[in-house]
Amino acid sequence: QVQLVESGGGLVQPGGSLRLSCAATANIVAFNVMAWYRQAPGKERELVAGISRRGGTNFADSVKGRFTIPRDSAKNAIYLQMNSLNPEDTGVYYCKAGSFWNVSRYDYWGQGTQVTVSS
């Protein structure tokens, strides 16, 4: 069973930065897509950023130019570098590993890490 462990969340002021980490217990090259999702209170879970096995990336419009999704295959890890954070970025951030960009019942998910952007 593959496990994904997120870390790096916390409280940050508007305009600040955070770097989330997602460590997998399996070789991440086995997955076609690894991605970060977030769920804000009262809202559905949404894709924030993803990276394909070949290195193609996809970002939500709301984070383009502010977030990046580095990958370290040697460490079986992906990251989410978040800059210029604003209160709308608040939510629980989840790491996903799977075969498709769309959510599938065969996906693996981490337990989530809370990000709160507030002054």
C-alpha positions as CSV (number, residue, x, y, z in Angstrom):
1,Q,0.0,0.0,0.0
2,V,1.4,3.3,-1.1
3,Q,1.5,6.1,1.5
4,L,1.8,9.8,0.9
5,V,2.8,12.0,3.8
6,E,2.4,15.8,3.6
7,S,4.2,18.3,5.8
8,G,5.0,22.0,5.9
9,G,1.6,23.5,6.5
10,G,1.0,26.2,9.1
11,L,-0.1,29.8,9.7
12,V,1.4,32.5,7.5
13,Q,0.6,36.2,7.0
14,P,-0.8,37.5,3.7
15,G,2.1,38.0,1.2
16,G,4.1,35.3,2.8
17,S,5.4,31.9,1.5
18,L,5.2,28.3,2.5
19,R,6.7,25.1,1.1
20,L,4.7,21.9,1.4
21,S,6.3,18.5,1.0
22,C,4.8,15.2,0.0
23,A,6.9,12.1,0.5
24,A,5.8,8.8,-1.1
25,T,6.6,5.3,0.1
26,A,6.8,4.2,-3.5
27,N,8.8,5.2,-6.5
28,I,6.9,8.3,-7.8
29,V,7.8,7.5,-11.4
30,A,5.3,4.7,-11.2
31,F,2.6,7.4,-11.2
32,N,1.5,9.3,-14.3
33,V,0.4,12.3,-12.3
34,M,1.2,13.7,-8.9
35,A,-0.8,16.7,-7.7
36,W,-1.8,19.0,-4.9
37,Y,-5.4,19.6,-4.1
38,R,-6.9,21.8,-1.5
39,Q,-10.2,22.0,0.3
40,A,-11.4,25.2,1.8
41,P,-14.1,25.3,4.5
42,G,-17.5,24.7,2.8
43,K,-16.0,24.2,-0.6
44,E,-15.2,21.2,-2.8
45,R,-11.7,19.8,-3.1
46,E,-10.0,21.5,-6.1
47,L,-6.8,20.9,-8.1
48,V,-4.1,23.4,-7.2
49,A,-1.1,22.1,-9.1
50,G,0.0,18.9,-10.7
51,I,3.0,17.4,-12.5
52,S,3.0,14.5,-15.0
53,R,5.6,11.8,-15.2
54,R,7.2,13.6,-18.2
55,G,7.3,16.9,-16.3
56,G,4.3,18.7,-17.7
57,T,2.5,20.9,-15.2
58,N,-1.0,22.2,-14.6
59,F,-2.0,25.0,-12.3
60,A,-5.3,26.4,-11.1
61,D,-5.8,29.9,-12.6
62,S,-5.9,31.4,-9.1
63,V,-2.3,30.2,-8.3
64,K,-0.5,30.7,-11.7
65,G,2.6,32.8,-11.3
66,R,2.6,32.3,-7.5
67,F,2.9,28.5,-7.0
68,T,5.4,26.0,-8.4
69,I,5.5,22.2,-8.1
70,P,9.1,21.0,-7.8
71,R,9.8,17.3,-7.9
72,D,12.7,15.2,-6.5
73,S,12.4,11.7,-8.0
74,A,15.5,10.5,-6.0
75,K,13.6,11.3,-2.8
76,N,10.2,10.2,-4.1
77,A,8.8,13.6,-3.2
78,I,7.0,16.5,-4.7
79,Y,6.7,19.9,-3.2
80,L,4.4,22.9,-3.5
81,Q,6.2,26.2,-3.3
82,M,3.6,28.8,-2.4
83,N,4.4,32.5,-2.7
84,S,2.4,35.7,-2.3
85,L,-0.2,33.9,-0.3
86,N,-3.5,35.4,0.3
87,P,-6.5,34.4,2.6
88,E,-8.2,32.6,-0.3
89,D,-5.3,30.1,-0.2
90,T,-6.5,28.9,3.2
91,G,-7.5,25.2,3.3
92,V,-6.3,21.7,3.8
93,Y,-3.8,20.7,1.2
94,Y,-3.7,17.1,0.0
95,C,-1.1,15.3,-2.1
96,K,-2.5,12.9,-4.8
97,A,-0.7,10.2,-6.8
98,G,-2.5,8.4,-9.7
99,S,-2.8,7.6,-13.3
100,F,-4.9,10.4,-14.5
101,W,-5.3,14.1,-14.1
102,N,-8.9,13.5,-13.1
103,V,-9.7,12.1,-9.7
104,S,-10.1,8.3,-9.8
105,R,-11.0,5.8,-7.1
106,Y,-7.6,4.2,-7.7
107,D,-5.8,7.3,-6.6
108,Y,-3.6,7.5,-3.5
109,W,-4.1,10.4,-1.1
110,G,-2.2,11.9,1.8
111,Q,-3.8,12.8,5.1
112,G,-3.6,16.5,4.4
113,T,-1.9,19.5,5.9
114,Q,-3.6,22.7,7.0
115,V,-2.6,26.0,5.5
116,T,-4.0,29.2,7.1
117,V,-3.3,32.6,5.6
118,S,-4.3,35.3,8.1
119,S,-3.0,38.4,9.7
